[in-house]
Amino acid sequence: MTGYILWPEIHTLFYQIIFYSIFVANLAFFSIHLYALKSWHCQFYLDENGQGSISIGILENHAFEFWRSPIVTVFAAAMFIEVQKGESRSRQLLIVWSDMFDDSSYRNLCRQLLSWQKKP
């Protein structure tokens, strides 16, 4: 939104209409997504075999398994999962940021992911 400061100072009516239309559209877009984010949640279960279930928002649980080794860092853990939705399967990237959990929960998740990563 700070990019609007860099717009040139042109005072024609056409230019002002375009400027404020884009500004209001951006403001509405971010406001709607911020409101939707208020009720968003993700819940997943992970077992020692690299399989689990995931529930995002109001969707029902879907079974998943890892299709690639997870990447664990201090700031985030990236899990490459394959989700079973009925008869179809889709590969997705699930990034879990460390500030989404308290410290002990994030450490436990990282331990589980690293222990699964060492298994053949």
DSSP file with accessible surface (Angstrom, degrees, kcal/mol):
  #  RESIDUE AA STRUCTURE BP1 BP2  ACC     N-H-->O    O-->H-N    N-H-->O    O-->H-N    TCO  KAPPA ALPHA  PHI   PSI    X-CA   Y-CA   Z-CA
    1    1 A M    >         0   0  100      0, 0.0     3,-1.2     0, 0.0     4,-0.2   0.000 360.0 360.0 360.0 -20.8    0.0    0.0    0.0
    2    2 A T  G >   +     0   0  115      1,-0.3     3,-1.6     2,-0.1     4,-0.4   0.639 360.0  82.0 -73.3 -10.7    3.0    2.3    0.4
    3    3 A G  G >  S+     0   0   39      1,-0.3     3,-0.7     2,-0.2    -1,-0.3   0.703  75.8  72.5 -64.4 -18.2    3.5    2.3   -3.3
    4    4 A Y  G X  S+     0   0   31     -3,-1.2     3,-0.9     1,-0.2    -1,-0.3   0.736  85.6  65.3 -70.6 -19.6    0.8    4.9   -3.6
    5    5 A I  G <  S+     0   0  139     -3,-1.6    -1,-0.2     1,-0.2    -2,-0.2   0.854  98.0  54.8 -67.8 -31.3    3.2    7.4   -2.2
    6    6 A L  G <  S+     0   0  151     -3,-0.7    -1,-0.2    -4,-0.4    -2,-0.2   0.470  79.0 115.8 -84.9  -2.4    5.4    7.1   -5.3
    7    7 A W  S <  S-     0   0   82     -3,-0.9    -3,-0.0    -4,-0.2    12,-0.0  -0.431  74.7-105.3 -66.3 143.0    2.7    7.9   -7.8
    8    8 A P        -     0   0   81      0, 0.0     2,-1.5     0, 0.0    -1,-0.1  -0.271  29.7-107.2 -69.6 156.5    3.4   11.0   -9.7
    9    9 A E        +     0   0  162     -3,-0.1     2,-0.5     2,-0.0    -3,-0.0  -0.627  56.9 153.1 -85.9  84.0    1.4   14.2   -9.0
   10   10 A I        -     0   0   73     -2,-1.5    -3,-0.0     2,-0.1     0, 0.0  -0.967  28.4-163.0-113.9 128.7   -0.9   14.5  -12.0
   11   11 A H        +     0   0  147     -2,-0.5     2,-0.2     4,-0.1    -1,-0.1   0.039  41.7 127.8-106.6  28.7   -4.1   16.3  -11.3
   12   12 A T     >  -     0   0   74      1,-0.1     4,-2.2     4,-0.0     5,-0.2  -0.539  64.2-125.2 -81.3 152.8   -6.3   15.3  -14.3
   13   13 A L  H  > S+     0   0  134      1,-0.2     4,-2.3     2,-0.2     5,-0.2   0.912 109.0  52.2 -64.7 -42.3   -9.7   13.8  -13.5
   14   14 A F  H  > S+     0   0  152      1,-0.2     4,-2.1     2,-0.2    -1,-0.2   0.922 110.9  47.4 -60.5 -45.2   -9.1   10.6  -15.5
   15   15 A Y  H  > S+     0   0   40      1,-0.2     4,-2.6     2,-0.2    -1,-0.2   0.908 111.2  50.8 -64.2 -42.1   -5.9    9.9  -13.6
   16   16 A Q  H  X S+     0   0   53     -4,-2.2     4,-2.6     2,-0.2     5,-0.3   0.889 108.7  52.0 -65.3 -37.3   -7.5   10.7  -10.2
   17   17 A I  H  X S+     0   0   92     -4,-2.3     4,-2.1     2,-0.2    -1,-0.2   0.933 112.4  45.3 -65.1 -44.1  -10.4    8.3  -10.9
   18   18 A I  H  X S+     0   0   63     -4,-2.1     4,-2.4    -5,-0.2     5,-0.3   0.937 113.3  51.1 -63.5 -45.1   -7.9    5.5  -11.8
   19   19 A F  H  X S+     0   0   33     -4,-2.6     4,-2.2     1,-0.2    -2,-0.2   0.950 115.0  40.2 -58.4 -52.8   -5.8    6.2   -8.8
   20   20 A Y  H  X S+     0   0  131     -4,-2.6     4,-2.6     2,-0.2     5,-0.2   0.830 112.6  56.1 -72.0 -29.3   -8.6    6.1   -6.3
   21   21 A S  H  X S+     0   0   68     -4,-2.1     4,-2.3    -5,-0.3    -1,-0.2   0.944 111.3  43.2 -65.5 -45.5  -10.3    3.1   -8.0
   22   22 A I  H  X S+     0   0   70     -4,-2.4     4,-2.5     2,-0.2     5,-0.2   0.912 113.8  52.4 -65.8 -39.9   -7.2    1.0   -7.6
   23   23 A F  H  X S+     0   0   68     -4,-2.2     4,-2.3    -5,-0.3    -2,-0.2   0.944 112.1  44.3 -62.3 -46.0   -6.7    2.3   -4.1
   24   24 A V  H  X S+     0   0   89     -4,-2.6     4,-2.8     2,-0.2     5,-0.2   0.904 112.3  52.8 -67.6 -38.7  -10.2    1.4   -3.0
   25   25 A A  H  X S+     0   0   58     -4,-2.3     4,-2.5    -5,-0.2    -1,-0.2   0.928 111.5  46.2 -63.0 -43.3  -10.0   -2.0   -4.7
   26   26 A N  H  X S+     0   0   57     -4,-2.5     4,-2.5     2,-0.2     5,-0.3   0.917 112.8  49.6 -64.1 -43.3   -6.8   -2.9   -2.9
   27   27 A L  H  X S+     0   0   82     -4,-2.3     4,-2.1    -5,-0.2    -2,-0.2   0.923 112.8  47.0 -62.9 -42.3   -8.2   -1.7    0.4
   28   28 A A  H  X S+     0   0   47     -4,-2.8     4,-2.6     2,-0.2     5,-0.2   0.918 111.2  52.1 -65.6 -42.6  -11.3   -3.8   -0.1
   29   29 A F  H  X S+     0   0  109     -4,-2.5     4,-2.1    -5,-0.2    -2,-0.2   0.947 113.3  42.6 -58.8 -50.2   -9.3   -6.9   -1.1
   30   30 A F  H  X S+     0   0  109     -4,-2.5     4,-2.1     1,-0.2    -1,-0.2   0.870 113.4  52.8 -68.3 -34.4   -7.1   -6.7    1.9
   31   31 A S  H  X S+     0   0   66     -4,-2.1     4,-2.2    -5,-0.3    -2,-0.2   0.927 109.6  48.1 -66.3 -43.1  -10.0   -6.0    4.3
   32   32 A I  H  X S+     0   0  115     -4,-2.6     4,-2.2     1,-0.2    -2,-0.2   0.930 114.1  46.4 -64.0 -43.4  -12.0   -9.0    3.0
   33   33 A H  H  X S+     0   0  100     -4,-2.1     4,-1.9    -5,-0.2    -1,-0.2   0.864 110.6  52.6 -70.7 -32.9   -9.0  -11.3    3.3
   34   34 A L  H  X S+     0   0  125     -4,-2.1     4,-0.9     2,-0.2    -1,-0.2   0.915 110.4  48.4 -66.8 -39.9   -8.2  -10.0    6.8
   35   35 A Y  H >X S+     0   0  165     -4,-2.2     3,-0.6     1,-0.2     4,-0.5   0.910 111.8  49.2 -65.9 -40.8  -11.7  -10.7    7.9
   36   36 A A  H >< S+     0   0   55     -4,-2.2     3,-0.8     1,-0.2     4,-0.4   0.847 105.0  59.0 -67.2 -31.8  -11.6  -14.2    6.4
   37   37 A L  H >< S+     0   0  113     -4,-1.9     3,-0.8     1,-0.2    -1,-0.2   0.759  89.8  73.7 -69.0 -20.9   -8.3  -14.9    8.2
   38   38 A K  H << S+     0   0  160     -4,-0.9    -1,-0.2    -3,-0.6    -2,-0.2   0.854 106.4  32.6 -62.4 -34.1  -10.0  -14.2   11.5
   39   39 A S  T << S+     0   0   96     -3,-0.8    -1,-0.2    -4,-0.5    -2,-0.2   0.365  93.3 116.2-106.3   5.9  -11.9  -17.6   11.5
   40   40 A W    <   +     0   0  128     -3,-0.8     2,-0.3    -4,-0.4    -3,-0.0  -0.482  34.9 163.4 -77.9 142.9   -9.3  -19.7    9.6
   41   41 A H        -     0   0   90     -2,-0.2    16,-3.4     2,-0.0     2,-0.4  -0.989  23.6-154.6-154.0 157.4   -7.6  -22.6   11.3
   42   42 A C  E     -A   56   0A  43     -2,-0.3     2,-0.4    14,-0.2    14,-0.2  -1.000  11.8-177.8-135.6 132.2   -5.6  -25.7   10.3
   43   43 A Q  E     +A   55   0A 133     12,-2.9    12,-3.0    -2,-0.4     2,-0.3  -0.998   7.0 174.0-133.3 129.4   -5.5  -28.8   12.4
   44   44 A F  E     -A   54   0A  51     -2,-0.4     2,-0.4    10,-0.2    10,-0.2  -0.977  20.2-150.3-138.6 154.2   -3.4  -31.9   11.6
   45   45 A Y  E     -A   53   0A 145      8,-2.8     8,-1.4    -2,-0.3     2,-0.4  -0.963  15.3-169.3-119.9 136.7   -2.5  -35.2   13.1
   46   46 A L  E     -A   52   0A  17     -2,-0.4     6,-0.2     6,-0.2     2,-0.2  -0.991   1.8-164.3-131.7 130.1    0.8  -36.9   12.4
   47   47 A D    >   -     0   0   33      4,-2.7     3,-1.4    -2,-0.4     4,-0.1  -0.541  39.9 -97.6-104.6 177.9    1.9  -40.5   13.3
   48   48 A E  T 3  S+     0   0  126      1,-0.3    -1,-0.0    -2,-0.2    -2,-0.0   0.630 116.7  64.4 -73.3 -10.3    5.4  -42.0   13.3
   49   49 A N  T 3  S-     0   0  104      2,-0.2    -1,-0.3    70,-0.0     3,-0.1   0.406 117.6-104.4 -91.3   2.0    4.9  -43.6    9.8
   50   50 A G  S <  S+     0   0    1     -3,-1.4    16,-1.7     1,-0.3     2,-0.3   0.712  86.8 113.8  81.9  19.0    4.6  -40.2    8.1
   51   51 A Q  E     + B   0  65A  90     14,-0.2    -4,-2.7    -4,-0.1    -1,-0.3  -0.860  31.4 129.2-118.8 158.3    0.9  -40.5    7.6
   52   52 A G  E     -AB  46  64A  13     12,-2.5    12,-2.7    -2,-0.3     2,-0.3  -0.939  46.0 -91.4-175.4-163.9   -1.8  -38.4    9.2
   53   53 A S  E     -AB  45  63A  33     -8,-1.4    -8,-2.8    -2,-0.3     2,-0.4  -0.975  25.6-157.5-136.7 152.0   -5.0  -36.4    8.6
   54   54 A I  E     -AB  44  62A   6      8,-2.4     8,-2.2    -2,-0.3     2,-0.4  -0.981   6.6-170.1-133.7 140.6   -5.5  -32.7    8.0
   55   55 A S  E     -A   43   0A  13    -12,-3.0   -12,-2.9    -2,-0.4     2,-0.5  -0.976   8.7-172.2-131.0 116.6   -8.5  -30.4    8.5
   56   56 A I  E >   -A   42   0A  52     -2,-0.4     3,-1.8     4,-0.4   -14,-0.2  -0.950  57.6 -42.1-114.7 123.1   -8.3  -26.9    7.0
   57   57 A G  T 3  S-     0   0   17    -16,-3.4   -14,-0.0    -2,-0.5   -17,-0.0  -0.410 121.5 -22.7  63.8-129.3  -11.0  -24.4    7.9
   58   58 A I  T 3  S+     0   0  171     -2,-0.2    -1,-0.2     2,-0.0     2,-0.1   0.363 107.0 115.6 -98.0   6.4  -14.5  -26.0    7.8
   59   59 A L    <   -     0   0   92     -3,-1.8     3,-0.1     1,-0.1     0, 0.0  -0.387  70.0-108.3 -73.1 154.1  -13.4  -28.9    5.5
   60   60 A E        -     0   0  131      1,-0.2    -4,-0.4    -5,-0.1    -1,-0.1  -0.208  49.1 -71.9 -75.2 171.5  -13.6  -32.4    6.8
   61   61 A N        -     0   0  103     -6,-0.1     2,-0.4    -8,-0.1    -6,-0.2  -0.390  47.0-164.9 -66.3 139.5  -10.5  -34.5    7.6
   62   62 A H  E     -B   54   0A  31     -8,-2.2    -8,-2.4    -3,-0.1     2,-0.1  -0.990  19.7-122.2-125.3 136.5   -8.4  -35.7    4.7
   63   63 A A  E     +BC  53  84A  57     21,-0.6    21,-3.2    -2,-0.4     2,-0.3  -0.462  36.4 177.0 -74.0 145.0   -5.8  -38.4    5.0
   64   64 A F  E     -BC  52  83A   7    -12,-2.7   -12,-2.5    19,-0.2     2,-0.3  -0.969  16.5-169.8-143.4 162.6   -2.2  -37.5    3.9
   65   65 A E  E     -BC  51  82A  65     17,-1.4    17,-2.9    -2,-0.3     2,-0.3  -0.973  36.0 -95.9-146.2 157.6    1.2  -39.0    3.7
   66   66 A F  E     - C   0  81A  16    -16,-1.7    15,-0.2    -2,-0.3     3,-0.1  -0.558  27.9-177.9 -74.9 136.6    4.6  -37.5    3.0
   67   67 A W  S    S+     0   0   88     13,-1.9     2,-0.3    -2,-0.3    14,-0.1   0.451  75.5  21.8-108.7  -5.3    5.9  -37.8   -0.6
   68   68 A R  S    S-     0   0  127     12,-0.9    12,-0.5     0, 0.0    -1,-0.3  -0.980  97.5 -84.0-153.6 156.2    9.2  -36.1    0.2
   69   69 A S        -     0   0   55     -2,-0.3    45,-0.1    -3,-0.1    44,-0.0  -0.377  51.1-114.0 -63.6 138.6   11.3  -35.6    3.3
   70   70 A P        -     0   0    0      0, 0.0     2,-0.6     0, 0.0     9,-0.2  -0.327  18.7-130.7 -71.9 157.2   10.3  -32.5    5.2
   71   71 A I  E     -D   78   0A  79      7,-2.5     7,-3.2    -2,-0.0     2,-0.5  -0.953  23.8-166.5-110.1 121.0   12.6  -29.5    5.6
   72   72 A V  E     +D   77   0A  38     -2,-0.6     2,-0.2     5,-0.2     5,-0.2  -0.938  15.0 160.5-115.0 125.8   13.0  -28.3    9.1
   73   73 A T        -     0   0   68      3,-2.3    37,-0.0    -2,-0.5    -2,-0.0  -0.773  53.1 -99.8-128.9 179.0   14.5  -24.9   10.1
   74   74 A V  S    S+     0   0  116     -2,-0.2     3,-0.1     1,-0.2    -1,-0.0   0.863 121.5  36.4 -68.4 -33.2   14.4  -22.7   13.1
   75   75 A F  S    S+     0   0  147      1,-0.2    23,-3.0    22,-0.1    24,-0.4   0.782 126.9   1.7 -93.4 -30.5   11.8  -20.4   11.5
   76   76 A A  E     - E   0  97A  13     21,-0.3    -3,-2.3    22,-0.1     2,-0.5  -0.990  52.1-138.2-156.4 158.4    9.6  -22.9    9.6
   77   77 A A  E     -DE  72  96A   0     19,-2.5    19,-2.8    -2,-0.3     2,-0.6  -0.995  18.7-155.5-122.8 125.1    9.0  -26.5    8.8
   78   78 A A  E     -DE  71  95A  19     -7,-3.2    -7,-2.5    -2,-0.5     2,-0.5  -0.900   9.9-169.4-104.0 121.9    8.0  -27.4    5.2
   79   79 A M  E     - E   0  94A   1     15,-3.1    15,-3.1    -2,-0.6     2,-0.8  -0.957  13.5-151.5-114.6 128.6    6.1  -30.6    4.8
   80   80 A F  E     + E   0  93A  23    -12,-0.5   -13,-1.9    -2,-0.5   -12,-0.9  -0.873  30.0 179.0 -99.3 105.3    5.5  -32.1    1.3
   81   81 A I  E     -CE  66  92A   1     11,-2.3    11,-3.1    -2,-0.8     2,-0.5  -0.781  30.3-146.0-115.1 153.2    2.2  -34.0    1.7
   82   82 A E  E     -CE  65  91A  37    -17,-2.9   -17,-1.4    -2,-0.3     2,-0.4  -0.978  25.1-152.1-115.1 114.1    0.0  -36.0   -0.7
   83   83 A V  E     -CE  64  90A   2      7,-3.1     7,-2.1    -2,-0.5     2,-0.7  -0.739   5.7-143.9 -95.8 133.2   -3.6  -35.5    0.3
   84   84 A Q  E     +CE  63  89A  55    -21,-3.2     2,-0.6    -2,-0.4   -21,-0.6  -0.853  21.3 176.1 -95.5 112.7   -6.2  -38.2   -0.4
   85   85 A K  E >   - E   0  88A  82      3,-2.7     3,-1.7    -2,-0.7     2,-0.4  -0.862  64.0 -63.0-118.5  92.7   -9.6  -36.6   -1.3
   86   86 A G  T 3  S-     0   0   59     -2,-0.6     0, 0.0     1,-0.3     0, 0.0  -0.526 117.5 -16.8  68.4-120.1  -12.0  -39.3   -2.2
   87   87 A E  T 3  S+     0   0  190     -2,-0.4    -1,-0.3    -3,-0.1     2,-0.2   0.620 125.0  79.5 -91.6 -15.2  -10.5  -41.1   -5.2
   88   88 A S  E <   -E   85   0A  72     -3,-1.7    -3,-2.7     2,-0.0     2,-0.4  -0.622  61.7-154.5 -98.1 155.3   -8.1  -38.4   -6.2
   89   89 A R  E     -E   84   0A 107     -2,-0.2     2,-0.4    -5,-0.2    -5,-0.2  -0.982  10.2-173.5-126.1 137.7   -4.7  -37.5   -4.7
   90   90 A S  E     -E   83   0A  40     -7,-2.1    -7,-3.1    -2,-0.4     2,-0.4  -0.995  19.7-132.9-134.2 141.2   -3.0  -34.1   -4.8
   91   91 A R  E     +E   82   0A 147     -2,-0.4     2,-0.3    -9,-0.2    -9,-0.2  -0.779  32.8 173.2 -92.9 134.0    0.4  -33.0   -3.7
   92   92 A Q  E     -E   81   0A  71    -11,-3.1   -11,-2.3    -2,-0.4     2,-0.5  -0.941  31.4-126.1-138.7 158.4    0.7  -29.9   -1.6
   93   93 A L  E     -E   80   0A  96     -2,-0.3     2,-0.6   -13,-0.2   -13,-0.2  -0.924  21.8-167.1-105.5 125.6    3.2  -27.9    0.3
   94   94 A L  E     -E   79   0A  28    -15,-3.1   -15,-3.1    -2,-0.5     2,-0.5  -0.961   3.0-167.6-116.1 113.8    2.3  -27.3    4.0
   95   95 A I  E     -E   78   0A  69     -2,-0.6     2,-0.6   -17,-0.2   -17,-0.2  -0.909   1.5-167.0-104.3 125.6    4.5  -24.6    5.7
   96   96 A V  E     -E   77   0A   6    -19,-2.8   -19,-2.5    -2,-0.5     2,-0.2  -0.953  12.7-147.2-113.0 115.7    4.2  -24.4    9.4
   97   97 A W  E >   -E   76   0A 130     -2,-0.6     3,-1.8   -21,-0.2     4,-0.3  -0.560  17.7-124.5 -83.0 148.2    5.8  -21.2   10.8
   98   98 A S  G >  S+     0   0   35    -23,-3.0     3,-1.3     1,-0.3     8,-0.1   0.813 108.2  60.5 -64.9 -28.7    7.4  -21.4   14.3
   99   99 A D  G 3  S+     0   0  138    -24,-0.4    -1,-0.3     1,-0.2   -23,-0.1   0.497  87.4  74.7 -81.6   3.0    5.4  -18.5   15.6
  100  100 A M  G <  S+     0   0  102     -3,-1.8     2,-0.3     2,-0.1    -1,-0.2   0.642 104.2  38.4 -80.1 -16.5    2.2  -20.5   15.0
  101  101 A F  S <  S-     0   0   70     -3,-1.3     2,-0.1    -4,-0.3    -5,-0.0  -0.812  92.0-101.6-122.5 167.6    3.0  -22.7   18.0
  102  102 A D     >  -     0   0   95     -2,-0.3     4,-2.2     1,-0.1     5,-0.2  -0.420  50.5 -96.6 -79.7 170.7    4.5  -22.2   21.4
  103  103 A D  H  > S+     0   0  120      1,-0.2     4,-2.3     2,-0.2     5,-0.2   0.906 120.7  47.1 -61.0 -44.9    8.1  -23.2   21.7
  104  104 A S  H  > S+     0   0   60      1,-0.2     4,-2.3     2,-0.2    -1,-0.2   0.902 112.0  50.3 -69.0 -36.5    7.7  -26.6   23.1
  105  105 A S  H  > S+     0   0   48      2,-0.2     4,-2.2     1,-0.2    -1,-0.2   0.909 111.4  48.5 -66.9 -40.4    5.0  -27.6   20.6
  106  106 A Y  H  X S+     0   0   19     -4,-2.2     4,-2.5     2,-0.2    -2,-0.2   0.911 111.1  50.5 -67.1 -38.9    7.2  -26.5   17.7
  107  107 A R  H  X S+     0   0  127     -4,-2.3     4,-2.5    -5,-0.2    -2,-0.2   0.917 110.1  50.4 -63.7 -41.1   10.2  -28.4   19.1
  108  108 A N  H  X S+     0   0   85     -4,-2.3     4,-2.3     2,-0.2    -1,-0.2   0.918 110.8  48.9 -62.9 -42.6    8.0  -31.5   19.4
  109  109 A L  H  X S+     0   0   11     -4,-2.2     4,-2.6     2,-0.2    -2,-0.2   0.936 111.3  49.7 -61.8 -44.2    6.8  -31.2   15.8
  110  110 A C  H  X S+     0   0   17     -4,-2.5     4,-2.8     1,-0.2     5,-0.2   0.899 109.6  51.6 -63.3 -39.6   10.4  -30.7   14.6
  111  111 A R  H  X S+     0   0  143     -4,-2.5     4,-2.4     2,-0.2    -1,-0.2   0.917 111.0  47.9 -62.5 -43.4   11.5  -33.8   16.5
  112  112 A Q  H  X S+     0   0   97     -4,-2.3     4,-2.1     2,-0.2    -2,-0.2   0.922 113.6  47.1 -63.1 -43.7    8.8  -35.8   14.9
  113  113 A L  H  X S+     0   0    0     -4,-2.6     4,-2.0     2,-0.2    -2,-0.2   0.913 113.6  47.4 -66.6 -40.3    9.6  -34.6   11.4
  114  114 A L  H  X S+     0   0   68     -4,-2.8     4,-1.3     1,-0.2    -1,-0.2   0.879 111.1  51.4 -69.8 -34.8   13.3  -35.1   11.8
  115  115 A S  H  X S+     0   0   56     -4,-2.4     4,-0.6    -5,-0.2    -1,-0.2   0.884 111.5  47.4 -69.7 -35.6   12.7  -38.7   13.2
  116  116 A W  H >< S+     0   0   49     -4,-2.1     3,-0.9     1,-0.2    -2,-0.2   0.886 106.5  59.1 -69.1 -34.5   10.5  -39.5   10.2
  117  117 A Q  H 3< S+     0   0   77     -4,-2.0    -1,-0.2     1,-0.2    -2,-0.2   0.841 102.2  53.5 -64.9 -30.3   13.1  -38.0    7.9
  118  118 A K  H 3< S+     0   0  179     -4,-1.3    -1,-0.2    -3,-0.1    -2,-0.2   0.685  89.6  94.5 -80.4 -16.1   15.7  -40.5    9.1
  119  119 A K    <<        0   0   99     -3,-0.9    -3,-0.0    -4,-0.6   -70,-0.0  -0.491 360.0 360.0 -76.6 145.6   13.5  -43.6    8.5
  120  120 A P              0   0  180      0, 0.0    -1,-0.1     0, 0.0    -2,-0.1  -0.265 360.0 360.0 -72.1 360.0   14.0  -45.3    5.1
